[in-house]
Amino acid sequence: MDFYKRMRLVCLRIPEGNVATYGQIALLCGRPSHARQTGHGLKLGLAGNDIPAHRVVNAKGELSGAGYFETPDLQKLLLQKEGVETVRTGNGWKVDLKKYRWKNTMEEAEALERIYEEQRI
């Protein structure tokens, strides 16, 4: 299995105006306990530098990927440009996961699994 190739396919499917959590991406890659590996892959560009990394947040909805971006507020600005509201908290910027989380379907998960099998990743 190539986790980062799977991760790329998942991240490219996060719809504009939505966010996904590191854990959600890991689950869709078939490795539900690999949320940290998702963050590591984003930080180092292991899934590619053209994926919409600004749409990935932590399990609390916090924008925790500032190190990936050129400026600390770029993730927030990119999300706001897509209509995702961000709120300042004591821990930094946050999005409302109930409102903006990508609600992927079982059909989408099954389609990804078929792609993984076809590509042998």
C-alpha positions in Angstrom: 0.0 0.0 0.0 1.2 3.5 -0.8 -0.4 5.7 1.8 0.6 8.9 0.2 -0.7 8.0 -3.2 -4.0 7.1 -1.6 -3.9 10.3 0.5 -3.5 12.3 -2.7 -6.6 10.8 -4.3 -8.6 11.5 -1.2 -7.4 15.1 -0.7 -8.2 15.9 -4.4 -11.8 14.9 -3.7 -12.4 17.3 -0.8 -15.0 19.7 -2.2 -14.4 23.4 -2.4 -16.1 25.0 0.6 -15.6 21.9 2.8 -12.9 20.6 5.1 -11.8 17.1 6.1 -9.9 16.1 9.2 -6.6 14.3 9.2 -8.3 11.3 10.7 -11.1 11.3 8.1 -8.4 11.2 5.3 -6.6 8.4 7.1 -9.8 6.4 7.3 -10.6 6.9 3.7 -7.0 5.7 2.9 -7.7 2.5 4.8 -5.5 3.4 7.8 -7.8 4.9 10.4 -5.1 5.2 13.0 -2.7 7.2 10.7 -4.0 10.7 11.2 -0.5 11.9 12.2 0.9 10.3 9.0 -1.6 12.4 7.1 -0.2 15.6 8.7 3.3 14.5 8.1 2.6 13.8 4.4 1.0 17.2 4.0 3.8 19.0 5.7 6.5 17.4 3.5 4.4 17.4 0.3 4.6 13.6 0.1 1.1 13.5 -1.6 2.0 16.3 -4.0 2.2 20.0 -3.7 -0.9 20.7 -5.7 -3.4 19.2 -3.3 -5.9 21.5 -1.4 -4.1 21.1 1.9 -5.9 24.2 3.2 -9.0 22.1 3.4 -7.5 19.8 6.0 -8.0 20.5 9.7 -7.6 18.7 13.0 -10.4 16.7 14.7 -11.5 19.8 16.6 -11.8 21.8 13.5 -8.7 23.8 14.3 -6.4 25.1 11.5 -3.3 23.3 12.7 -1.3 23.2 9.5 0.2 26.6 9.5 3.7 25.2 9.0 2.7 23.9 5.6 1.8 27.3 4.3 3.9 30.3 3.3 2.3 32.5 5.9 0.6 31.6 9.1 -2.8 33.0 8.0 -2.8 31.6 4.5 -4.9 28.6 5.3 -7.5 30.8 6.9 -7.5 33.1 4.0 -7.9 30.3 1.4 -10.8 28.8 3.4 -12.5 32.1 3.7 -12.2 32.7 0.0 -14.1 29.4 -0.5 -16.8 30.6 1.9 -15.7 28.6 5.0 -16.1 30.8 8.1 -13.3 30.8 10.6 -13.5 31.8 14.2 -10.6 32.9 16.4 -10.4 30.9 19.6 -7.8 30.6 22.4 -6.1 27.9 20.4 -6.1 29.7 17.1 -8.5 29.7 14.1 -11.3 27.1 13.9 -14.0 26.0 11.5 -17.4 24.6 12.5 -17.1 20.9 11.5 -20.9 20.4 11.7 -21.3 22.9 9.0 -18.2 22.6 6.8 -17.0 19.0 7.2 -17.0 17.0 4.0 -19.7 14.4 4.5 -18.3 11.8 2.2 -20.7 9.0 1.3 -20.2 5.2 1.4 -20.3 5.2 -2.4 -17.4 7.6 -2.4 -15.4 5.4 0.0 -16.2 2.4 -2.1 -15.2 4.2 -5.3 -11.8 5.1 -3.7 -11.3 1.4 -2.7 -11.9 0.3 -6.3 -9.3 2.9 -7.5 -6.8 1.6 -4.9 -7.3 -1.9 -6.2 -7.0 -0.9 -9.9 -3.9 1.1 -9.2 -2.5 -1.5 -6.8 -1.8 1.1 -4.1 
